[in-house]
Amino acid sequence: MRLWALARKEVLLLLRDPHALAVLFIMPTLFLLLMAGAMSSYMQDKPPALRLIIEAPHDDASQFFRDALQAQLPDSQLFDESSESLAHVRLPADFSDKLLDSPHQGPSLSFPAQFDKLSRQRLHSAVSIALAQTRLLAYLEDSGVIDAELSRAERLQLVQQRTQSQINEQEQLASGDLSGRANATQLSVPAWLIFGMFFVVLPMAGGFQREQQSGTLLRLRCLGLNLGTLVLSKLLPYFAINLLQFALLLSIGVYGLPLLGLPALSLPGSAVAYPLLAISIALATCSLGLLLAALARSNEQALLLGGGINILLAAIGGIMVPKSVMPAAMAQLAEISPMSWALDAFLTLLVGHGSLADIAPYCARLLLFAALCGVAGLLLFTRRVQRTQWTTHY
């Protein structure tokens, strides 16, 4: 009965704190929607259109190169000149005369400062393919295989037939079978769901500081409450909130994103695995919250510790930056982040259609992390409560 009353007190305090509710529910929901929308075109192989200036001689080979480049960048705009600061593709004046030279000197590229690295790589690849097709055309015309009297469109079509292949990209499932590629929803929903669940440490640590500074903790101690009961009363409400976050954000992925024209989240894999993963993440976050609550000595410290550690774990754990683009050393460092374990387990289910056994190693790591943080937090919490005096102000 006492446990229920104390847990109810925690829930009421949380409901009266709009900032905490915003951190736990509104912030991860906004991140989820914004990042799913921002990544949707990229994950569907529809990168943003480029705007380029192409400086080329007015000869047939240069015009063919321009057509081939436009075919590689179908949504992009190619200008002869512009007053804007755009990327430049420059062909030499003797471009058509030296197409069959070996070694060959290709076009020169120049980029404005705001031209990002991925766009540079995309343009470089497109120029390389267009140049290869132009040189192949020159060779085929020189060999008499292609009639030079054909239109540029006909010659481009013939060259494309000789140079393009259909490559089927698939994801390897946990079972070893193959499926289609992951979409933006499958990547962004779990990442920001995990990030949002870990932010439960902020209201947990902040609530403990307010209870100590107001004298509530000392009054509870004077009532002779068992410390285990007191700790459980603080863990259970936030554990339930974490489970609610998990269900709510998954529901937004399944039902809400299609309303915005984004791919719906599907939930393949073992149905039993999702509750196990939710419980493992919730125990890890609540145990970390207990530890930070016992460590912090003021609301400011609680905010700094909770927010700082959360962002740090997200930064190295593949939440903010995918591990696939990290250097090798950073990718290895990511393995110490519980957010990384949770994200890997999620992707094993969503993309790899994994089973309970497939995510068991990740859940075991999360539960071990929860046990270590929980024991350390309980010891520090017990010491903190026992040392609380009427004159304690920190």
C-alpha positions in Angstrom: 0.0 0.0 0.0 2.8 2.4 0.9 4.6 1.5 -2.4 1.4 2.4 -4.3 1.0 5.7 -2.5 4.6 6.7 -3.1 4.5 5.7 -6.8 1.3 7.7 -7.2 3.1 10.7 -5.6 5.9 10.4 -8.3 3.3 10.3 -11.1 1.5 13.3 -9.8 4.7 15.3 -9.5 5.6 14.4 -13.0 2.2 15.3 -14.4 2.6 18.7 -12.8 5.9 19.3 -14.6 5.2 20.3 -18.2 8.9 20.6 -19.0 9.5 17.0 -18.0 6.5 15.8 -20.1 7.8 17.7 -23.1 11.2 16.1 -22.8 9.8 12.6 -22.5 7.1 12.8 -25.1 7.0 15.9 -27.3 10.7 16.1 -28.0 11.3 12.5 -29.2 8.0 12.7 -31.2 9.2 15.9 -33.0 12.6 14.4 -33.6 11.1 11.2 -35.0 8.8 13.1 -37.4 11.4 15.6 -38.5 14.2 13.0 -39.1 12.0 10.5 -40.8 10.9 13.3 -43.2 14.4 14.6 -43.7 15.8 11.2 -44.5 12.9 9.9 -46.6 14.1 11.0 -50.0 17.7 10.0 -49.3 16.8 6.5 -48.2 14.6 6.1 -51.3 17.6 6.8 -53.5 16.2 10.3 -54.3 19.0 12.6 -53.2 18.5 16.3 -53.5 18.7 17.8 -57.0 22.0 19.6 -57.9 22.4 22.9 -59.7 25.6 23.1 -61.7 27.4 25.2 -64.3 29.0 23.2 -67.1 31.6 25.0 -69.2 32.1 23.1 -72.4 33.1 23.7 -76.1 30.2 23.7 -78.6 31.1 20.5 -80.3 29.3 17.2 -80.7 31.3 15.2 -78.1 30.9 17.9 -75.4 27.1 18.0 -76.0 27.0 14.2 -75.8 28.9 14.5 -72.4 26.4 17.0 -71.2 23.4 14.7 -72.2 25.1 11.8 -70.5 25.7 13.8 -67.3 22.1 15.0 -67.3 21.0 11.3 -67.5 23.1 10.6 -64.5 21.6 13.5 -62.6 18.0 13.5 -63.9 16.5 16.0 -61.4 19.4 18.4 -61.5 19.8 21.6 -63.5 22.8 22.2 -65.8 23.4 25.9 -66.7 25.8 27.4 -69.1 26.3 30.4 -66.8 24.9 31.8 -63.6 25.4 34.6 -61.1 25.0 32.2 -58.2 27.8 30.4 -56.5 27.4 26.9 -58.0 29.6 23.9 -58.7 31.4 24.0 -62.0 32.2 21.3 -64.5 34.8 22.5 -67.0 35.8 20.7 -70.2 39.0 21.6 -71.9 38.8 23.2 -75.4 40.4 20.1 -77.0 38.0 17.8 -75.2 36.8 15.9 -78.3 40.3 15.6 -79.8 41.8 13.8 -76.7 39.0 11.4 -75.8 41.0 8.4 -76.9 44.2 9.5 -75.3 45.8 7.3 -72.6 46.3 8.4 -70.0 43.4 10.7 -70.3 42.9 14.1 -68.6 39.3 14.5 -67.6 37.1 17.5 -66.8 38.0 19.7 -63.8 35.5 20.2 -61.0 35.2 23.1 -58.6 32.9 23.4 -55.6 31.6 26.3 -53.5 32.1 26.1 -49.8 28.5 25.1 -49.0 28.6 22.1 -51.4 28.6 19.2 -48.9 30.8 16.1 -49.2 28.0 13.7 -50.3 27.0 16.0 -53.1 30.6 16.3 -54.2 31.0 12.5 -54.3 27.7 12.2 -56.2 28.8 14.7 -58.8 32.2 13.1 -59.1 30.6 9.7 -59.7 28.2 11.1 -62.3 30.9 13.0 -64.2 33.1 9.8 -64.2 30.2 7.7 -65.7 29.4 10.4 -68.3 33.0 10.7 -69.2 33.4 6.9 -69.6 30.3 6.8 -71.8 31.6 9.7 -73.9 35.0 8.0 -74.4 33.2 4.7 -75.2 31.2 6.4 -77.9 34.3 7.9 -79.4 35.9 4.4 -79.5 32.8 2.8 -81.0 32.5 5.6 -83.6 36.2 5.3 -84.4 35.8 1.5 -84.8 32.7 1.9 -87.0 30.4 0.1 -84.6 28.1 3.1 -84.1 27.0 5.3 -87.0 28.1 8.9 -86.3 25.1 10.1 -88.2 22.7 8.9 -85.5 21.1 11.5 -83.2 22.7 12.2 -79.8 19.7 10.6 -78.1 20.1 7.4 -80.2 23.8 7.2 -79.6 23.3 7.8 -75.9 20.7 5.0 -75.7 23.1 2.6 -77.4 26.0 3.5 -75.1 23.8 3.2 -72.0 22.8 -0.3 -73.1 26.5 -1.2 -73.2 27.4 0.4 -69.9 24.5 0.0 -67.5 23.6 -3.0 -65.4 20.7 -3.6 -63.0 22.1 -4.2 -59.5 19.7 -5.6 -56.9 20.5 -4.3 -53.4 19.1 -6.3 -50.4 19.6 -6.5 -46.7 20.8 -9.7 -45.1 18.3 -10.9 -42.5 19.3 -12.4 -39.2 18.2 -15.8 -40.6 20.4 -15.4 -43.6 17.6 -14.7 -46.0 17.3 -11.5 -48.0 14.7 -8.7 -48.0 14.3 -5.3 -49.5 16.4 -2.3 -48.4 15.7 -0.4 -45.1 13.7 2.8 -45.4 14.1 6.0 -43.4 11.3 5.1 -41.0 13.0 1.8 -40.0 16.2 3.8 -39.2 14.9 7.0 -37.6 12.0 5.7 -35.5 14.2 3.3 -33.3 17.0 5.9 -33.0 14.9 8.7 -31.6 12.7 6.3 -29.6 15.8 5.1 -27.8 17.1 8.7 -27.4 13.7 9.8 -25.9 13.6 6.8 -23.5 17.0 7.6 -22.0 15.9 11.2 -21.3 13.8 9.8 -18.4 17.0 10.2 -16.3 16.3 14.0 -16.2 13.0 14.0 -14.3 14.2 11.2 -12.1 17.3 13.0 -11.0 15.6 16.4 -10.7 12.7 14.9 -8.7 15.1 13.4 -6.2 16.9 16.8 -5.7 13.6 18.6 -5.1 12.6 16.0 -2.5 15.8 16.4 -0.7 15.9 20.2 -0.8 12.3 20.5 0.4 12.7 18.0 3.3 10.3 15.5 1.8 13.0 12.8 1.7 13.8 13.3 5.4 10.1 13.1 6.4 9.8 9.8 4.4 12.9 8.5 6.3 11.4 9.5 9.6 8.3 7.4 8.8 10.6 4.3 8.9 10.0 3.4 5.3 12.1 0.5 3.9 14.7 1.9 1.5 13.8 -0.8 -1.0 10.2 0.4 -1.1 11.4 4.0 -1.5 13.6 3.1 -4.4 10.9 1.0 -6.1 8.5 3.8 -5.8 10.8 6.0 -7.8 11.7 3.3 -10.4 8.3 1.9 -11.2 6.5 5.1 -12.5 9.4 5.9 -14.8 9.6 2.3 -15.9 6.0 2.4 -16.8 6.5 5.8 -18.6 9.4 4.2 -20.6 7.1 1.4 -21.8 4.4 4.0 -22.7 7.0 5.9 -24.7 8.0 2.7 -26.5 4.4 1.9 -27.4 3.5 5.5 -28.3 6.5 6.2 -30.6 6.1 2.8 -32.4 2.4 3.6 -32.9 3.3 7.0 -34.4 5.7 5.1 -36.8 3.0 2.6 -37.8 0.0 4.9 -38.0 1.1 8.5 -37.9 3.9 8.7 -40.5 1.7 7.5 -43.4 -0.6 10.5 -42.7 2.4 12.7 -43.6 3.1 10.8 -46.8 6.1 8.9 -45.3 6.7 5.1 -45.3 4.8 3.3 -42.5 6.8 1.4 -39.9 6.3 -2.3 -40.2 7.1 -4.5 -37.2 8.5 -7.8 -38.6 10.4 -10.3 -36.6 9.4 -12.1 -33.4 6.4 -10.5 -31.6 7.8 -11.5 -28.2 11.1 -9.8 -28.9 9.6 -6.3 -28.9 8.3 -6.5 -25.2 11.7 -8.0 -24.2 13.6 -5.2 -25.9 11.2 -2.5 -24.3 11.8 -4.0 -20.8 15.5 -4.2 -21.3 15.8 -0.5 -22.5 13.5 0.7 -19.7 15.5 -1.1 -17.0 18.7 0.3 -18.4 17.4 3.9 -18.5 15.8 3.8 -15.0 18.9 2.3 -13.4 21.0 5.0 -15.0 18.5 7.6 -13.7 18.8 6.2 -10.2 22.6 6.4 -10.4 22.5 10.0 -11.6 19.9 11.0 -9.0 22.2 9.7 -6.3 25.3 11.3 -7.8 23.9 14.8 -8.4 24.0 17.4 -5.6 21.6 20.0 -7.1 19.1 20.4 -9.9 21.8 22.1 -12.0 24.1 19.1 -11.6 21.2 16.7 -12.4 20.4 18.6 -15.6 24.1 18.7 -16.6 24.8 15.1 -15.8 21.6 13.7 -17.3 21.6 15.8 -20.4 25.3 15.6 -21.0 25.6 11.8 -20.6 22.5 11.3 -22.7 23.9 13.3 -25.6 27.3 11.7 -25.3 25.8 8.2 -25.4 23.7 9.2 -28.4 26.7 10.8 -30.2 28.9 7.7 -29.9 26.1 5.2 -30.1 25.0 5.7 -33.7 21.9 7.8 -32.8 23.0 11.1 -34.2 25.6 9.8 -36.7 25.2 6.3 -38.2 28.0 4.0 -37.2 28.5 3.0 -40.8 30.0 6.4 -41.6 32.2 6.6 -38.4 36.0 6.0 -38.5 37.0 2.5 -37.3 38.1 3.8 -33.9 34.8 5.6 -33.3 32.8 2.6 -34.5 34.6 0.5 -31.9 34.0 3.1 -29.2 30.3 3.0 -30.1 30.1 -0.5 -28.7 30.4 0.8 -25.1 27.1 2.8 -25.5 23.9 1.1 -24.4 22.1 3.2 -27.0 24.2 1.4 -29.6 23.1 -2.0 -28.3 19.5 -1.0 -28.2 19.7 0.3 -31.8 21.4 -2.8 -33.1 18.7 -4.9 -31.5 16.0 -2.8 -33.1 17.5 -3.0 -36.5 17.9 -6.7 -36.2 14.2 -6.9 -35.7 13.0 -4.2 -38.2 15.5 -4.8 -41.0 16.8 -8.3 -40.3 13.4 -9.8 -39.3 15.2 -11.3 -36.3 14.0 -13.7 -33.6 14.1 -13.6 -29.9 17.5 -15.4 -30.0 18.9 -12.9 -32.4 18.4 -9.9 -30.0 19.2 -11.8 -26.8 22.9 -10.8 -26.8 21.9 -7.1 -27.0 19.3 -7.4 -24.4 21.7 -9.2 -22.1 24.1 -6.3 -22.4 21.4 -3.8 -21.6 20.3 -5.9 -18.6 23.9 -6.2 -17.3 24.3 -2.4 -17.7 21.0 -2.0 -15.8 22.2 -4.3 -13.0 25.6 -2.5 -12.6 24.0 1.0 -12.6 21.2 -0.2 -10.4 23.5 -1.7 -7.7 25.7 1.4 -7.8 22.7 3.7 -7.7 21.1 1.8 -4.8 24.3 1.9 -2.7 24.8 5.6 -3.3 21.0 6.3 -2.8 21.0 4.4 0.5 24.1 6.4 1.7 22.5 9.6 0.5 19.3 9.0 2.4 21.0 7.9 5.6 23.1 11.0 5.6 20.2 13.4 5.0 19.8 15.8 7.9 17.4 18.7 8.7 20.3 21.0 7.9 21.2 19.4 4.6 21.1 21.9 1.8 22.7 20.8 -1.4 
